[in-house]
């Protein structure tokens, strides 16, 4: 970056100040970028683990509900339909 072309009327001290300020900000920008990437990766991993736990939990709850429905249907068929089929 050529500061002489960007700021032709500024004194050399001001141009040097701008150059050193930009140079001092570069490591901060680099560290911030790395930190953001690491944080996003950790959040993705946490979200993925949470989603997997939720899916497992939902699967177990659905299996339990279906088992309960199966038991209810079996009970109702024994209690209501069996006497009707036997002619009672």
C-alpha positions as CSV (number, residue, x, y, z in Angstrom):
1,X,0.0,0.0,0.0
2,X,1.5,3.3,-1.0
3,X,0.5,6.0,1.5
4,X,2.1,8.7,-0.6
5,X,-0.5,8.2,-3.3
6,X,-3.4,7.9,-0.8
7,X,-2.4,10.9,1.3
8,X,-0.1,13.1,-0.8
9,X,-0.4,16.2,1.4
10,X,0.1,14.6,4.8
11,X,3.5,15.1,6.5
12,X,5.8,12.1,6.7
13,X,5.3,11.7,10.4
14,X,1.5,11.3,9.9
15,X,2.2,8.7,7.1
16,X,4.6,6.8,9.3
17,X,2.0,6.9,12.1
18,X,-0.7,5.5,9.8
19,X,1.7,2.8,8.6
20,X,2.7,1.7,12.1
21,X,-0.9,1.7,13.2
22,X,-1.8,-0.6,10.3
23,X,1.1,-2.9,11.0
24,X,0.2,-3.1,14.7
25,X,-3.4,-4.0,13.8
26,X,-2.5,-6.9,11.5
27,X,-1.6,-9.4,14.3
28,X,-4.8,-8.5,16.1
29,X,-6.9,-9.1,13.0
30,X,-5.0,-12.4,12.5
31,X,-5.6,-13.6,16.0
32,X,-9.3,-12.5,15.9
33,X,-9.8,-14.5,12.6
34,X,-8.2,-17.6,14.1
35,X,-10.3,-17.2,17.3
36,X,-13.5,-16.9,15.3
37,X,-12.7,-20.0,13.3
38,X,-11.9,-22.0,16.4
39,X,-15.0,-20.8,18.2
40,X,-17.3,-21.6,15.2
41,X,-15.8,-25.1,15.0
42,X,-16.4,-25.7,18.7
43,X,-20.0,-24.4,18.4
44,X,-20.6,-26.7,15.5
45,X,-19.2,-29.7,17.4
46,X,-21.4,-28.9,20.4
47,X,-24.5,-28.4,18.3
48,X,-23.8,-31.7,16.5
49,X,-23.4,-33.6,19.7
50,X,-26.6,-32.0,21.1
51,X,-28.5,-32.9,18.0
52,X,-27.3,-36.5,18.1
53,X,-28.4,-36.8,21.8
54,X,-31.8,-35.3,21.0
55,X,-32.3,-37.7,18.1
56,X,-31.4,-40.6,20.3
57,X,-33.8,-39.4,23.0
58,X,-36.6,-38.9,20.5
59,X,-36.0,-42.4,19.0
60,X,-36.3,-43.9,22.5
61,X,-39.4,-42.0,23.3
62,X,-41.0,-43.0,20.0
63,X,-40.1,-46.7,20.6
64,X,-41.7,-46.5,24.1
65,X,-44.8,-44.8,22.8
66,X,-45.2,-47.5,20.0
67,X,-44.7,-50.3,22.6
68,X,-47.4,-48.7,24.8
69,X,-49.8,-48.4,21.8
70,X,-49.1,-52.0,20.9
71,X,-49.9,-53.1,24.5
72,X,-53.1,-51.0,24.5
73,X,-54.2,-52.5,21.2
74,X,-53.5,-56.0,22.4
75,X,-55.5,-55.3,25.6
76,X,-58.4,-53.8,23.8
77,X,-58.5,-56.7,21.3
78,X,-58.5,-59.2,24.2
79,X,-61.0,-57.3,26.3
80,X,-63.5,-56.2,23.6
81,X,-63.1,-58.3,20.5
82,X,-62.5,-61.7,21.9
83,X,-66.0,-62.0,23.6
84,X,-67.6,-60.7,20.4
85,X,-65.8,-63.3,18.3
86,X,-66.7,-66.1,20.6
87,X,-70.3,-65.0,20.5
88,X,-70.7,-64.0,24.0
